Amino acid sequence: MKLLNKIKKHGIVPKVYRRLFNAASYLPVKKNLIVFESYSGKQYSCNPRALYEYLKENYPHYQLVWSVKKEYENIFIGRKIPYIRRFSIKWLIMMARAQYWINNARLPLWIDKPRHTTYLQTWHGTPLKKLAEDMDEVYIPGTNTELYKQNFRKATSKWDYLISPNKYSTDIFKRAFNFNKTMIESGYPRNDFLYNCRNQQTIEEIKKRCHIPMDKKVILYAPTWRDDDFYSKGKYKFDIKLDLDKLRTEFGNEYVIILRMHYLVAENFDLSPYEGFAYDLSNHEDIRELYLISDLLITDYSSVFFDYANLKRPILFYTYDIQHYRDKLRGFYFDFEKEAPGPLLTTTEEVMEAIKEVEKAQFQVDESFQEFYNTFCYLENGNSSKKVVEKLFAVTR
């Protein structure tokens, strides 16, 4: 441990790790070893979790291990999920010897995939905002547009398989990720949960665990991050523009609101003035449970609305900075203002009126929502994990 700390202080960690990793990759392959990782080792969530759960139940002869950052180990310990600490010596050896990697984000560039390893990249969203090669300018700290795209290409060149939730995403992923290997167009495994566990018992169990009142409806507020508003690389600012005082005054008797910030947002919100009404569940292990217990979603440009649409529940878009986000930061792949499956709103007052409208009209899926569903959710019916695993094993065996 002292040696590793000394190495870190001298700033040669990537070089040392890379040499150790490359040396370990000459060790014999551990057949049937699968290493999972979600959001750089920060979560037990998303598509890797869904695939892990499916494999655990249906393929018990496989050795399933998670890659986890030190500060996020407790959830794996509590659930008795096998894991290795990210970037430890044991991690280097197991990653280097694994037959499969399953990940939903990019790995550090210094990691060279061994020849015997098959890398399944699940990704983590249906694209609204432009990605990688399709971005005109990059405003992310610590890089520039040319370097960002170059590094993205290096990362994606190591992927053997990429999951796509629909035909729309397949076309974008191939171009934006410069991906020319095997695409598995299956729907997202993480959304199996929304079909297979959509029942009152599960909803009540999740609410109880999250200390959400059983007699209140739930609003989920899940915005994304802004590329140009940050503290440092990988740590982004976020200012809640919704007026929680007004929302509580108007809806506090019927609703509670859950805040679910993007995993890159570094804020710790003090919601003590709103105790009993507003809950910060940004660190809840998996947003899929929050989808299930919520009656209404408020988001902005986050891909969460593509997933939430599977539930056919109301979605409101709080897009107070849409011109800046659309025209400067990212740009969109389709006409968001016309095709979004819900109204675009720019003030708290507009959000409040939209919630009242949902209440009054008793939300029904209209033609435009159904068209959106048919374009983006048509592959998802609770069997995406099965489709991905069978495709992966059919090809690699």
Secondary structure, DSSP 8 states (H G I E B T S, - for coil): -HHHHHHHHTT-HHHHHHHHHHHHTTS--EEEEEEEESTTTT-S-HHHHHHHHHHHHH-TTSEEEEEE-GGG-HHHHHHT--EEETTSHHHHHHHHHEEEEEESS---TT----TT-EEEE--S---SB--GGG-S----TT--HHHHHHHHHHHHTT-SEEEESSHHHHHHHHHHTT--SEEEES--GGGHHHHHS-SHHHHHHHHHHTT--TTSEEEEE-----TT-EEETTEE-----S-HHHHHHHHTTTEEEEE---TTB------GGGTTTEEE-TTSS-HHHHHHH-SEEEESS-THHHHHGGG---EEEE-TTHHHIIIII--BSS-HHHH-SS-EE-SHHHHHHHHHHHHHHT----HHHHHHHHHHSTT-SS-HHHHHHHHHHHHH-
